[in-house]
Amino acid sequence: MNKQNILVVDDHRENLIAMEALLEAEDRNLVMAGSGNEALALALKHDFALVLLDVQMPEMDGFEVAQLMRQNRKTRHIPIIFVTAISKEQKYVFEGYRHGAVDYLFKPVDEQILDAKVNVFMELDRQRRKLQQAVVQMKRLKDENERLLHALGESVVGTDADGQVTFCNESACALLNVERDTLLGTPVTALLFGQGEWRDSRVLARCAEGRHWEDDLDVYPSGDDEPVPLRVHANPVRREGGEFTGVVFLLRPRDTEAGDDRRERRRHPRKRMFHELVVFDRSTGGNVGRLTNLSVGGFKLSLRRDVAPSEQLQLGMVLPDQIGGVNTMSFNARVVWSEALDEPGEYHAGFQFLDLSDSNGEIVEILMERY
């Protein structure tokens, strides 16, 4: 259990001992300071959930300590409860709040009131820490997803609810012959459809209702008079509460351009499909899907069942040849995205490798080189 730090500041040692006896608990770490200067030094050194600060101290009183704490970025948000024996008149209380107090305790301190007030701020600190951890985790997942999307050969473009491009991977940049920084913020209607308003588009009408959209489009890459025939798929992005927040576009060159060497050179390099490689579930032995794309960061499967984003699987694969003295490869992976195809019961999904070992990483690189 991670203990929460409480800083108690009082220039009388007997008061510190008394507060320690009242506040002591298994989940708390009490830090004592006998002066304002000592309190400021400790506040900069440690992470405190709460400060109990005596007002009447020599050299630097509690008001001055609170004011200095509010001026420092590290300590400005620490809750401060003033502990005082001075008058309860409104003008004195207001002076404390003006200097950054969140509450007051008057001496002699009532144990029940002290316990109630401290518990409130301890709970607020726990919630703050949980929120910070959630934000860090969300950022980590976002970064991982972006790295995987950049690694996959599929051309991916993401937009916000207003149709402005917020994400594009390297494959999409190469296909459209545009730098990533140039694509970001571009209206997707101008990028893919040539004209029209996003709010009037067929894509928005379907995706805002939570439905998939797809069509054949002739898209003109930047600086090119010749169009690239694409099959464009659009899937809605929603928050957990169901709010529509944007669209993810998958851009797939149509077969009509298969023989055009110039287009092929411009596309993001892709390895030929591993039609013979089947991925199975190690826990059940069942067939999960057929490998259609592989990179050092992840892979794509053609499946017969839908999989949920963030779902984690224990997978295995029989190699086409013996590599490094082994015939099979075992690994864990997480689903990043999935979509239903035209045929009922047919799905595509992108996966991210989880904790891929060095030996398996070498196998992946060898497979990419050979195929």
VODO-305664 format. One record per residue (C-alpha): y, x, z; residue number from 0. Coordinates in Angstrom, 2 decimals, m for minus. Each point is the difference from the previous one (the first is absolute). Layout:
! residues N
milo v:Y | u:X | w:Z | i:NUM $
...
This chain:
! residues 371
milo v:0.00 | u:0.00 | w:0.00 | i:0 $
milo v:3.43 | u:1.38 | w:m0.96 | i:1 $
milo v:2.31 | u:m0.13 | w:3.00 | i:2 $
milo v:3.57 | u:m1.23 | w:m0.33 | i:3 $
milo v:2.75 | u:2.21 | w:1.41 | i:4 $
milo v:2.63 | u:m1.36 | w:2.38 | i:5 $
milo v:2.99 | u:2.14 | w:0.99 | i:6 $
milo v:1.38 | u:m0.64 | w:3.50 | i:7 $
milo v:3.40 | u:1.55 | w:0.77 | i:8 $
milo v:1.48 | u:0.21 | w:3.51 | i:9 $
milo v:1.73 | u:2.79 | w:1.90 | i:10 $
milo v:m1.73 | u:m0.94 | w:3.29 | i:11 $
milo v:m3.57 | u:1.23 | w:0.25 | i:12 $
milo v:m1.00 | u:m2.78 | w:2.42 | i:13 $
milo v:1.00 | u:m2.57 | w:m2.63 | i:14 $
milo v:m2.13 | u:1.74 | w:m2.63 | i:15 $
milo v:m2.99 | u:m0.02 | w:2.35 | i:16 $
milo v:0.50 | u:m3.70 | w:0.72 | i:17 $
milo v:0.25 | u:m0.89 | w:m3.70 | i:18 $
milo v:m3.11 | u:2.06 | w:m0.74 | i:19 $
milo v:m1.96 | u:m1.99 | w:2.57 | i:20 $
milo v:1.18 | u:m3.30 | w:m1.50 | i:21 $
milo v:m0.57 | u:0.93 | w:m3.66 | i:22 $
milo v:m3.20 | u:2.04 | w:0.13 | i:23 $
milo v:m2.76 | u:m1.30 | w:m2.31 | i:24 $
milo v:m2.88 | u:1.45 | w:m2.04 | i:25 $
milo v:1.68 | u:m0.68 | w:m3.33 | i:26 $
milo v:3.37 | u:1.49 | w:0.99 | i:27 $
milo v:1.27 | u:3.56 | w:0.26 | i:28 $
milo v:2.99 | u:0.20 | w:2.35 | i:29 $
milo v:2.50 | u:2.81 | w:m0.62 | i:30 $
milo v:2.63 | u:0.63 | w:2.69 | i:31 $
milo v:3.50 | u:1.43 | w:m0.47 | i:32 $
milo v:2.45 | u:0.86 | w:2.80 | i:33 $
milo v:3.17 | u:0.18 | w:m2.10 | i:34 $
milo v:1.59 | u:m1.23 | w:m3.19 | i:35 $
milo v:m0.33 | u:3.37 | w:m1.74 | i:36 $
milo v:m3.70 | u:0.21 | w:0.86 | i:37 $
milo v:m0.50 | u:m3.55 | w:m1.26 | i:38 $
milo v:1.61 | u:0.79 | w:m3.36 | i:39 $
milo v:m2.13 | u:3.11 | w:m0.45 | i:40 $
milo v:m3.20 | u:m1.92 | w:0.78 | i:41 $
milo v:0.97 | u:m2.89 | w:m2.31 | i:42 $
milo v:0.36 | u:2.43 | w:m2.89 | i:43 $
milo v:m3.33 | u:1.65 | w:0.78 | i:44 $
milo v:m2.23 | u:m3.06 | w:0.57 | i:45 $
milo v:m0.50 | u:m3.45 | w:m1.51 | i:46 $
milo v:0.95 | u:m2.60 | w:2.62 | i:47 $
milo v:m0.73 | u:m3.71 | w:m0.05 | i:48 $
milo v:2.64 | u:m0.70 | w:2.68 | i:49 $
milo v:2.66 | u:1.69 | w:2.14 | i:50 $
milo v:0.81 | u:m1.15 | w:3.55 | i:51 $
milo v:3.40 | u:1.54 | w:0.62 | i:52 $
milo v:1.95 | u:0.18 | w:3.24 | i:53 $
milo v:3.69 | u:m0.68 | w:m0.52 | i:54 $
milo v:1.53 | u:1.92 | w:2.94 | i:55 $
milo v:m0.75 | u:3.71 | w:m0.48 | i:56 $
milo v:2.24 | u:3.06 | w:0.48 | i:57 $
milo v:1.27 | u:2.09 | w:m2.94 | i:58 $
milo v:m1.25 | u:m2.48 | w:m2.63 | i:59 $
milo v:m0.43 | u:m3.66 | w:0.93 | i:60 $
milo v:m2.41 | u:m2.43 | w:m1.64 | i:61 $
milo v:2.62 | u:m1.44 | w:m2.33 | i:62 $
milo v:0.69 | u:3.45 | w:m1.47 | i:63 $
milo v:m3.72 | u:0.74 | w:m0.38 | i:64 $
milo v:m0.57 | u:m3.30 | w:m1.82 | i:65 $
milo v:2.98 | u:0.60 | w:m2.29 | i:66 $
milo v:m1.28 | u:3.46 | w:m0.97 | i:67 $
milo v:m3.50 | u:m1.36 | w:m0.62 | i:68 $
milo v:1.40 | u:m2.65 | w:m2.33 | i:69 $
milo v:1.75 | u:2.72 | w:m2.03 | i:70 $
milo v:m3.23 | u:1.89 | w:m0.73 | i:71 $
milo v:m2.32 | u:m1.16 | w:m2.77 | i:72 $
milo v:m3.18 | u:0.73 | w:1.98 | i:73 $
milo v:1.06 | u:m1.83 | w:3.16 | i:74 $
milo v:2.34 | u:m2.73 | w:m1.23 | i:75 $
milo v:m2.65 | u:m2.73 | w:m0.10 | i:76 $
milo v:m1.69 | u:0.67 | w:3.38 | i:77 $
milo v:0.49 | u:m3.05 | w:2.27 | i:78 $
milo v:2.04 | u:0.82 | w:3.11 | i:79 $
milo v:m0.12 | u:m2.01 | w:3.23 | i:80 $
milo v:2.78 | u:0.92 | w:2.42 | i:81 $
milo v:m0.96 | u:0.20 | w:3.66 | i:82 $
milo v:3.09 | u:m0.33 | w:2.17 | i:83 $
milo v:1.34 | u:m0.84 | w:3.44 | i:84 $
milo v:3.54 | u:m0.61 | w:m1.23 | i:85 $
milo v:1.66 | u:m3.40 | w:m0.14 | i:86 $
milo v:m1.66 | u:m2.75 | w:m2.00 | i:87 $
milo v:3.39 | u:m1.14 | w:m1.24 | i:88 $
milo v:0.07 | u:m0.85 | w:m3.67 | i:89 $
milo v:2.36 | u:2.85 | w:m0.93 | i:90 $
milo v:m2.45 | u:2.62 | w:1.31 | i:91 $
milo v:m2.97 | u:m1.64 | w:m1.65 | i:92 $
milo v:1.91 | u:m0.18 | w:m3.30 | i:93 $
milo v:0.79 | u:3.72 | w:0.28 | i:94 $
milo v:m3.73 | u:0.75 | w:0.09 | i:95 $
milo v:m0.78 | u:m2.14 | w:m3.02 | i:96 $
milo v:2.93 | u:1.60 | w:m1.86 | i:97 $
milo v:m1.61 | u:3.40 | w:0.52 | i:98 $
milo v:m3.40 | u:m1.09 | w:m1.32 | i:99 $
milo v:m1.89 | u:m1.66 | w:2.85 | i:100 $
milo v:m2.54 | u:m2.66 | w:m0.89 | i:101 $
milo v:m0.40 | u:m1.25 | w:3.58 | i:102 $
milo v:0.99 | u:0.52 | w:3.63 | i:103 $
milo v:m1.87 | u:0.49 | w:3.28 | i:104 $
milo v:1.92 | u:m0.14 | w:3.26 | i:105 $
milo v:m0.92 | u:1.97 | w:3.09 | i:106 $
milo v:m1.96 | u:m0.59 | w:2.10 | i:107 $
milo v:m2.43 | u:m0.46 | w:m2.88 | i:108 $
milo v:m2.25 | u:m3.05 | w:0.15 | i:109 $
milo v:m3.55 | u:1.08 | w:m0.92 | i:110 $
milo v:m0.89 | u:m3.21 | w:m1.85 | i:111 $
milo v:3.20 | u:0.00 | w:m2.06 | i:112 $
milo v:m0.45 | u:3.70 | w:m0.80 | i:113 $
milo v:m3.60 | u:m0.57 | w:m1.09 | i:114 $
milo v:0.89 | u:m2.98 | w:m2.18 | i:115 $
milo v:2.86 | u:1.74 | w:m1.78 | i:116 $
milo v:m1.90 | u:3.24 | w:m0.56 | i:117 $
milo v:m3.02 | u:m1.87 | w:m1.41 | i:118 $
milo v:2.23 | u:m1.71 | w:m2.57 | i:119 $
milo v:1.27 | u:3.32 | w:m1.35 | i:120 $
milo v:m3.46 | u:1.59 | w:0.11 | i:121 $
milo v:m1.33 | u:m2.82 | w:m2.19 | i:122 $
milo v:2.94 | u:0.34 | w:m2.39 | i:123 $
milo v:m0.74 | u:3.73 | w:m0.29 | i:124 $
milo v:m3.68 | u:m0.69 | w:m0.75 | i:125 $
milo v:0.97 | u:m2.43 | w:m2.74 | i:126 $
milo v:2.47 | u:2.53 | w:m1.43 | i:127 $
milo v:m2.71 | u:2.66 | w:m0.13 | i:128 $
milo v:m2.44 | u:m2.38 | w:m1.71 | i:129 $
milo v:2.65 | u:m0.86 | w:m2.58 | i:130 $
milo v:0.72 | u:3.68 | w:m0.66 | i:131 $
milo v:m3.72 | u:0.68 | w:m0.46 | i:132 $
milo v:m0.29 | u:m2.94 | w:m2.39 | i:133 $
milo v:2.95 | u:1.27 | w:m2.05 | i:134 $
milo v:m1.52 | u:3.50 | w:m0.18 | i:135 $
milo v:m3.35 | u:m1.47 | w:m1.04 | i:136 $
milo v:1.61 | u:m2.18 | w:m2.69 | i:137 $
milo v:1.88 | u:2.98 | w:m1.39 | i:138 $
milo v:m3.18 | u:2.08 | w:m0.04 | i:139 $
milo v:m1.91 | u:m2.73 | w:m1.85 | i:140 $
milo v:2.90 | u:m0.44 | w:m2.43 | i:141 $
milo v:0.06 | u:3.74 | w:m0.73 | i:142 $
milo v:m3.78 | u:0.08 | w:m0.44 | i:143 $
milo v:0.07 | u:m2.99 | w:m2.36 | i:144 $
milo v:2.74 | u:1.59 | w:m2.09 | i:145 $
milo v:m1.91 | u:3.28 | w:m0.23 | i:146 $
milo v:m3.10 | u:m1.85 | w:m1.16 | i:147 $
milo v:1.90 | u:m2.07 | w:m2.54 | i:148 $
milo v:1.53 | u:3.18 | w:m1.40 | i:149 $
milo v:m3.45 | u:1.59 | w:m0.25 | i:150 $
milo v:m1.68 | u:m2.89 | w:m1.82 | i:151 $
milo v:0.06 | u:m0.07 | w:m3.80 | i:152 $
milo v:1.06 | u:m3.67 | w:m0.05 | i:153 $
milo v:3.68 | u:m0.55 | w:m0.83 | i:154 $
milo v:1.55 | u:m1.89 | w:2.94 | i:155 $
milo v:3.52 | u:m1.43 | w:0.35 | i:156 $
milo v:1.15 | u:m1.90 | w:3.10 | i:157 $
milo v:3.05 | u:m2.23 | w:0.41 | i:158 $
milo v:1.76 | u:m1.83 | w:2.80 | i:159 $
milo v:0.46 | u:m3.78 | w:0.05 | i:160 $
milo v:3.11 | u:0.36 | w:m2.22 | i:161 $
milo v:m1.90 | u:1.82 | w:m2.74 | i:162 $
milo v:1.47 | u:3.46 | w:0.66 | i:163 $
milo v:m2.43 | u:2.92 | w:m0.36 | i:164 $
milo v:m0.76 | u:1.49 | w:3.43 | i:165 $
milo v:m3.05 | u:2.10 | w:m0.88 | i:166 $
milo v:m1.59 | u:1.61 | w:m3.06 | i:167 $
milo v:m2.75 | u:2.59 | w:m0.12 | i:168 $
milo v:m0.17 | u:3.04 | w:m2.24 | i:169 $
milo v:m2.24 | u:m1.75 | w:m2.51 | i:170 $
milo v:2.59 | u:m2.76 | w:m0.53 | i:171 $
milo v:2.80 | u:2.55 | w:m0.38 | i:172 $
milo v:m1.99 | u:1.86 | w:m2.65 | i:173 $
milo v:m0.96 | u:m3.17 | w:m1.83 | i:174 $
milo v:3.60 | u:m1.25 | w:m0.10 | i:175 $
milo v:1.43 | u:3.49 | w:m0.59 | i:176 $
milo v:2.50 | u:m0.34 | w:2.86 | i:177 $
milo v:0.65 | u:2.08 | w:3.12 | i:178 $
milo v:m0.95 | u:m1.70 | w:3.26 | i:179 $
milo v:3.53 | u:0.13 | w:1.43 | i:180 $
milo v:1.27 | u:m1.74 | w:m3.14 | i:181 $
milo v:m2.56 | u:m2.80 | w:0.27 | i:182 $
milo v:0.75 | u:m0.80 | w:3.64 | i:183 $
milo v:2.48 | u:m2.84 | w:0.25 | i:184 $
milo v:m0.46 | u:m1.00 | w:m3.65 | i:185 $
milo v:m0.49 | u:m3.75 | w:m0.66 | i:186 $
milo v:m3.63 | u:m0.41 | w:m0.97 | i:187 $
milo v:0.97 | u:m2.62 | w:m2.59 | i:188 $
milo v:1.95 | u:2.65 | w:m1.95 | i:189 $
milo v:m2.81 | u:2.51 | w:0.45 | i:190 $
milo v:m2.91 | u:m2.15 | w:m1.16 | i:191 $
milo v:1.39 | u:m3.08 | w:m1.68 | i:192 $
milo v:3.11 | u:1.35 | w:m1.70 | i:193 $
milo v:2.20 | u:m2.87 | w:1.10 | i:194 $
milo v:0.23 | u:m3.12 | w:2.13 | i:195 $
milo v:0.79 | u:m0.79 | w:3.62 | i:196 $
milo v:m2.55 | u:0.71 | w:2.73 | i:197 $
milo v:0.61 | u:m3.34 | w:1.68 | i:198 $
milo v:m0.94 | u:m1.79 | w:m3.25 | i:199 $
milo v:m3.06 | u:2.12 | w:m0.79 | i:200 $
milo v:m3.58 | u:m1.26 | w:m0.21 | i:201 $
milo v:m1.11 | u:2.90 | w:2.19 | i:202 $
milo v:2.19 | u:m1.05 | w:2.93 | i:203 $
milo v:m0.96 | u:m3.66 | w:m0.38 | i:204 $
milo v:m3.71 | u:0.80 | w:0.38 | i:205 $
milo v:0.15 | u:2.86 | w:2.50 | i:206 $
milo v:2.39 | u:m1.84 | w:2.33 | i:207 $
milo v:m2.74 | u:m2.65 | w:0.25 | i:208 $
milo v:m2.54 | u:2.69 | w:0.87 | i:209 $
milo v:m1.68 | u:0.01 | w:m3.43 | i:210 $
milo v:m0.98 | u:2.81 | w:m2.36 | i:211 $
milo v:1.78 | u:0.42 | w:m3.36 | i:212 $
milo v:m0.98 | u:2.04 | w:m3.04 | i:213 $
milo v:0.94 | u:0.24 | w:m3.66 | i:214 $
milo v:0.09 | u:2.36 | w:m3.00 | i:215 $
milo v:3.38 | u:1.68 | w:m0.37 | i:216 $
milo v:1.49 | u:2.50 | w:m2.44 | i:217 $
milo v:2.03 | u:2.34 | w:2.18 | i:218 $
milo v:2.43 | u:2.54 | w:m1.40 | i:219 $
milo v:m0.04 | u:3.33 | w:1.89 | i:220 $
milo v:3.35 | u:1.65 | w:0.56 | i:221 $
milo v:1.42 | u:1.63 | w:m3.13 | i:222 $
milo v:m2.78 | u:m1.38 | w:m2.22 | i:223 $
milo v:0.28 | u:m2.47 | w:m2.89 | i:224 $
milo v:m3.73 | u:m0.68 | w:m0.05 | i:225 $
milo v:m1.47 | u:m2.37 | w:2.61 | i:226 $
milo v:m3.05 | u:0.64 | w:2.16 | i:227 $
milo v:m2.35 | u:m3.03 | w:0.05 | i:228 $
milo v:m0.87 | u:m0.70 | w:3.65 | i:229 $
milo v:m2.05 | u:m2.48 | w:1.98 | i:230 $
milo v:2.22 | u:m0.68 | w:3.04 | i:231 $
milo v:m1.40 | u:m1.44 | w:3.23 | i:232 $
milo v:2.27 | u:m1.25 | w:2.81 | i:233 $
milo v:m1.07 | u:m0.75 | w:3.57 | i:234 $
milo v:2.21 | u:m1.37 | w:2.80 | i:235 $
milo v:0.74 | u:1.94 | w:3.18 | i:236 $
milo v:0.31 | u:m2.03 | w:3.19 | i:237 $
milo v:0.60 | u:0.69 | w:3.67 | i:238 $
milo v:m2.53 | u:m1.17 | w:2.59 | i:239 $
milo v:2.01 | u:m3.19 | w:0.50 | i:240 $
milo v:m0.26 | u:m0.82 | w:m3.71 | i:241 $
milo v:3.56 | u:0.94 | w:m1.02 | i:242 $
milo v:0.21 | u:1.17 | w:m3.62 | i:243 $
milo v:1.43 | u:3.54 | w:m0.09 | i:244 $
milo v:m0.67 | u:1.32 | w:m3.48 | i:245 $
milo v:m2.40 | u:0.65 | w:m2.86 | i:246 $
milo v:m2.38 | u:2.83 | w:m0.94 | i:247 $
milo v:m0.45 | u:0.55 | w:m3.74 | i:248 $
milo v:m3.00 | u:1.81 | w:m1.50 | i:249 $
milo v:0.67 | u:1.31 | w:m3.52 | i:250 $
milo v:m3.06 | u:0.56 | w:m2.21 | i:251 $
milo v:0.28 | u:1.25 | w:m3.59 | i:252 $
milo v:m1.79 | u:m2.32 | w:m2.41 | i:253 $
milo v:m2.79 | u:1.31 | w:m2.23 | i:254 $
milo v:2.23 | u:m0.12 | w:m3.08 | i:255 $
milo v:1.57 | u:3.27 | w:1.09 | i:256 $
milo v:m3.26 | u:1.79 | w:0.80 | i:257 $
milo v:0.21 | u:2.16 | w:m3.09 | i:258 $
milo v:3.62 | u:0.97 | w:0.35 | i:259 $
milo v:m0.06 | u:3.64 | w:1.14 | i:260 $
milo v:3.71 | u:0.07 | w:0.69 | i:261 $
milo v:m0.26 | u:m2.89 | w:2.46 | i:262 $
milo v:m3.07 | u:1.52 | w:1.61 | i:263 $
milo v:1.78 | u:3.28 | w:0.65 | i:264 $
milo v:2.91 | u:m1.78 | w:1.64 | i:265 $
milo v:m2.15 | u:m2.04 | w:2.36 | i:266 $
milo v:m0.78 | u:1.29 | w:3.46 | i:267 $
milo v:m3.21 | u:2.11 | w:m0.36 | i:268 $
milo v:m3.04 | u:m2.16 | w:0.71 | i:269 $
milo v:m3.65 | u:0.91 | w:0.29 | i:270 $
milo v:m2.49 | u:m1.97 | w:m2.06 | i:271 $
milo v:m1.72 | u:m2.82 | w:1.82 | i:272 $
milo v:m3.09 | u:0.70 | w:2.07 | i:273 $
milo v:m2.08 | u:m2.86 | w:m1.39 | i:274 $
milo v:m3.21 | u:1.45 | w:1.41 | i:275 $
milo v:1.27 | u:0.55 | w:3.57 | i:276 $
milo v:m0.72 | u:m2.80 | w:2.48 | i:277 $
milo v:1.44 | u:m0.07 | w:3.52 | i:278 $
milo v:m2.14 | u:m1.52 | w:2.76 | i:279 $
milo v:0.55 | u:m1.06 | w:3.61 | i:280 $
milo v:m1.70 | u:2.51 | w:2.32 | i:281 $
milo v:m0.33 | u:m2.53 | w:2.81 | i:282 $
milo v:m1.86 | u:m2.61 | w:m2.09 | i:283 $
milo v:m1.14 | u:1.90 | w:m3.09 | i:284 $
milo v:1.58 | u:m2.68 | w:m2.18 | i:285 $
milo v:1.80 | u:0.65 | w:m3.28 | i:286 $
milo v:3.78 | u:m0.09 | w:0.55 | i:287 $
milo v:1.21 | u:0.67 | w:m3.53 | i:288 $
milo v:0.22 | u:2.26 | w:m3.02 | i:289 $
milo v:2.40 | u:2.95 | w:m0.03 | i:290 $
milo v:2.66 | u:m0.33 | w:m2.67 | i:291 $
milo v:2.54 | u:2.62 | w:1.09 | i:292 $
milo v:0.02 | u:3.01 | w:2.31 | i:293 $
milo v:2.66 | u:2.31 | w:1.42 | i:294 $
milo v:0.27 | u:2.40 | w:2.92 | i:295 $
milo v:1.71 | u:m2.72 | w:2.04 | i:296 $
milo v:m2.16 | u:m3.00 | w:m0.79 | i:297 $
milo v:m1.86 | u:m2.00 | w:m2.59 | i:298 $
milo v:m0.25 | u:m3.39 | w:m1.68 | i:299 $
milo v:m3.05 | u:m2.27 | w:m0.15 | i:300 $
milo v:m1.09 | u:m2.97 | w:m2.08 | i:301 $
milo v:m1.55 | u:m2.43 | w:2.52 | i:302 $
milo v:m1.80 | u:m3.33 | w:0.16 | i:303 $
milo v:1.68 | u:m1.03 | w:3.27 | i:304 $
milo v:3.53 | u:0.00 | w:1.30 | i:305 $
milo v:1.03 | u:2.54 | w:2.64 | i:306 $
milo v:2.96 | u:m0.24 | w:2.34 | i:307 $
milo v:2.77 | u:2.62 | w:0.11 | i:308 $
milo v:m0.45 | u:2.36 | w:3.00 | i:309 $
milo v:m3.75 | u:m0.78 | w:0.15 | i:310 $
milo v:m1.92 | u:3.19 | w:0.77 | i:311 $
milo v:m3.47 | u:0.69 | w:m1.42 | i:312 $
milo v:m2.71 | u:2.63 | w:0.47 | i:313 $
milo v:m0.99 | u:0.87 | w:m3.56 | i:314 $
milo v:m2.33 | u:2.25 | w:m1.94 | i:315 $
milo v:m0.63 | u:0.99 | w:m3.62 | i:316 $
milo v:m2.86 | u:1.61 | w:m1.92 | i:317 $
milo v:1.46 | u:2.86 | w:m2.04 | i:318 $
milo v:m0.77 | u:0.28 | w:m3.74 | i:319 $
milo v:m1.02 | u:3.65 | w:0.49 | i:320 $
milo v:m0.73 | u:2.19 | w:2.99 | i:321 $
milo v:3.30 | u:1.42 | w:1.23 | i:322 $
milo v:0.17 | u:2.65 | w:2.69 | i:323 $
milo v:m3.68 | u:m0.48 | w:0.73 | i:324 $
milo v:0.28 | u:m3.74 | w:0.73 | i:325 $
milo v:m0.82 | u:m3.13 | w:m2.00 | i:326 $
milo v:1.94 | u:m2.55 | w:2.05 | i:327 $
milo v:3.47 | u:m0.28 | w:1.49 | i:328 $
milo v:0.84 | u:m1.97 | w:3.17 | i:329 $
milo v:3.55 | u:m0.92 | w:0.94 | i:330 $
milo v:2.19 | u:m2.61 | w:1.72 | i:331 $
milo v:2.75 | u:m1.85 | w:m1.86 | i:332 $
milo v:2.71 | u:m2.61 | w:0.55 | i:333 $
milo v:0.96 | u:m2.79 | w:m2.41 | i:334 $
milo v:3.61 | u:0.36 | w:m1.19 | i:335 $
milo v:0.19 | u:m2.83 | w:m2.53 | i:336 $
milo v:m2.29 | u:m2.48 | w:m1.74 | i:337 $
milo v:0.32 | u:m2.58 | w:m2.76 | i:338 $
milo v:m2.12 | u:m2.63 | w:m1.68 | i:339 $
milo v:m0.73 | u:0.45 | w:m3.72 | i:340 $
milo v:m0.30 | u:m2.64 | w:m2.71 | i:341 $
milo v:m3.75 | u:m0.41 | w:0.39 | i:342 $
milo v:m1.01 | u:m2.01 | w:3.10 | i:343 $
milo v:m1.42 | u:2.26 | w:2.70 | i:344 $
milo v:1.46 | u:3.17 | w:m1.56 | i:345 $
milo v:2.43 | u:2.16 | w:1.98 | i:346 $
milo v:1.74 | u:3.35 | w:m0.13 | i:347 $
milo v:1.01 | u:1.87 | w:3.15 | i:348 $
milo v:1.67 | u:3.30 | w:0.85 | i:349 $
milo v:m1.31 | u:2.07 | w:2.92 | i:350 $
milo v:1.32 | u:2.93 | w:2.00 | i:351 $
milo v:m2.32 | u:2.71 | w:1.30 | i:352 $
milo v:0.03 | u:0.27 | w:3.80 | i:353 $
milo v:m0.53 | u:3.43 | w:1.59 | i:354 $
milo v:m1.64 | u:1.42 | w:m3.12 | i:355 $
milo v:m1.89 | u:3.18 | w:0.93 | i:356 $
milo v:0.71 | u:3.28 | w:m1.79 | i:357 $
milo v:m3.44 | u:m0.06 | w:m1.66 | i:358 $
milo v:0.49 | u:m3.56 | w:m1.26 | i:359 $
milo v:3.48 | u:0.91 | w:m1.19 | i:360 $
milo v:m1.53 | u:2.79 | w:m2.09 | i:361 $
milo v:m2.54 | u:m2.47 | w:m1.44 | i:362 $
milo v:2.81 | u:m2.37 | w:m1.00 | i:363 $
milo v:1.89 | u:2.82 | w:m1.75 | i:364 $
milo v:m3.17 | u:1.08 | w:m1.84 | i:365 $
milo v:m0.67 | u:m3.59 | w:m1.12 | i:366 $
milo v:3.56 | u:m0.28 | w:m1.29 | i:367 $
milo v:m0.35 | u:3.25 | w:m1.93 | i:368 $
milo v:m3.37 | u:m0.93 | w:m1.56 | i:369 $
milo v:0.78 | u:m3.59 | w:m0.86 | i:370 $
